[in-house]
Amino acid sequence: MTLNVSDIGEKELIKYIVSNCSTIIPDDAAISKFNNTNLISTTDLLIQSRHFPENMSYFEMGFKAVSVNVSDLAAMGSKPHAFLLAIAIPKDFAVDYFKEMVDGVLDACNFYNIPLIGGDTNEASEIIISGTALGLCDAPLRLDAYNKGDLIAITGNIGFAALGFNLKSHNNIYTNKALKPIARINEGIKIKEAGATSATDITDGLASELYTMKKEGFGFRIYEEMLEISEEYKNIASELGLNYLDLILNIGEDFELLFTISKENIEKLDIDYKVIGEVTSTDTVEIVLSNGFIDEIKNKGYEHYVSE
């Protein structure tokens, strides 16, 4: 029987690459020694039918292509240095739309103070945007350098983009988060400077990112009440026939930062953040629900290749 990529998913494919390449250290971005510091490099591929909602403008597509890459730099506590862009488009794609998309890229580069230094164009049956972001960082944050007892925290609110993808209305905090995600560069730098022990960005859902960070012998416990889920959020999700916790745990696309930090260093932070739990030695990922029940969180985050 032939095994297809849809049978194992994106993360297993990445594991195969990493296991056969000794130069790759799994993290949000690659770390390479460069002069007296580290070069931080990352790349993301966005496909129109998979990554761009139908109501997303071409300008917003271009902006997002930069944000998703810069977000990986943010998770390392790195300052952006340069950006490369590769775009594939249908041959009958309107020139005005192409210019609008590139304007979105340039606007994002200006927003993050990162120069566009090169790239490539090609033909495809749908829009494909591949970005590469480069950064510089002396001591980058890693995924799994936490200790037992460290606090688990997040920047901003999570689950907003997931809800926004399901709303038809525009100009609200949920659709705005879905259509124009912002990478937390300044927050990442401040988190690193405060002494955070690990960090990642929330792209595939909180549950998936916790499992990505998890190392053997350690666990994570988060608390529903600490997520500060509003009644408005719960009501909108209910009206749409959606489970609000499923949206928050398993969808992602918020591009907020998930990080761990000691109780002593948390007071050094001068950014908006929420403590949502702590690192344990239970070897499980679990949530304490608002009713006090403790439930194990399943690893059900968004996976490329896997059929729904």
Beta strands, then each sheet from edge to edge (+ up, - down):
strand 1: 30-34
strand 2: 37-47
strand 3: 79-89
strand 4: 116-123
strand 5: 128-137
strand 6: 151-155
strand 7: 198-201
strand 8: 219-223
strand 9: 257-261
strand 10: 273-280
strand 11: 285-288
strand 12: 294-296
sheet 1: 1+ 2- 5+ 3- 4-
sheet 2: 7+ 9- 6+ 10- 8+ 11+ 12-
end
